[in-house]
Amino acid sequence: MIEVLGALLAVLAVGFGVLAVEFWGLPRRRHRVIVNFRDQTAPSISGILWLRRGRWLLLRDCYLLETAKQAPTRIDGEVTLDRASVLFIQVPDGPLRR
């Protein structure tokens, strides 16, 4: 009986862990983010994190951030990114300058 109760508690703990990762694991959708890539030569992309599906991220209203001295370049349409190519995602506190 104690083993069954322990197993049930373990399953519940894993379930809550999965929910916590889903809720706090990545920046929330519909927030403006800056995506930095593993390839150091690739420029960063600023956009609204619209959708997360498996290993894919969908960004809308995107800008290419090549250097600090250049103005951001607008990207038409939506951008789909593979999570494996992303080094980290920044979520700025305030609005981004365009």
N, C-alpha and C positions, 0 to 999 in steps of 0.2 A: 504494500500500500504506500509506504514511504517512497519507494522507487518511482511509482507512478506519479505521485505528487511532485517529486523532484523533476521528472521528465516534463511534466506539464508546465512547471515554473520555468524550465529551460526554454521550452518552445515559446512561451509568452515573452521571455526576455529577448530572444532572438527576433521575434516579431516587432517588439517595441524598438529594438536596435535598428531594424530595417526602416521603420517609419522615421526614426530620428535622422538617419542618414539621408533619406529622401527629403525630409523637411529642412535640415540644416546643412546637408552635404555640399550643395552648390549654391551659388547666389540664386535668389528667387527670380523667377521669370518676370518679365515685364520691367526689369530694371536696366538702366544703361550700364554697360560693362566695358572694360578694356581687356582684350584677349591678347596675351603674349605667347609666342610660339617657341617650340624647342629649337627650331632652326634660327640661330641668332641673326642671320642675314634677312629674314622675313620681317617686314614691318608689322607693327601691331594694328589691330582693328578695334575700333570703337563702335558699339552698336547696342541695340536693345535685345537682351536675351529673351527670345520669344518662345522657344520650345526646346525641351531636352527629350530625346527619344533614343534610348540605348546608348550607343557610342557617338551619337550625332548631336550637335548643337545648331540651332537655327537662329540667326541674328537678322534683325530688320533695321532699317534706317542707319546704315553703316557708313563709317568714314575710315579711310586708310590713313594711319598716323605714321608717316615715313620718318620725319625728323622734327625736332622741336622748333626749328627755324622755319619750316614750311607749313603752310596752311593745310589742314586736313582735306583729303580728296574724297568727295562723295562717291559711294558705290551704289549703282542702281540695282534694284531688286533685293532679293534675299541672299544671304550668305550661309552656306551649310559647311560646318567644320567637323572634322573628325577629332574626337577628344584625345586620341593618341598623339596628335600633333601639337596639342596645347600644353605649354609649360605651366602657366598659371593664369587666373582670371582676377582682375582687379574690379572692385565695386567702389567707385568714388563716392565720397560723402555728399558733395555738392554737384551742381550741374557742370557739365563739361563745356569748355570754351570751344566755339566753332570758328 
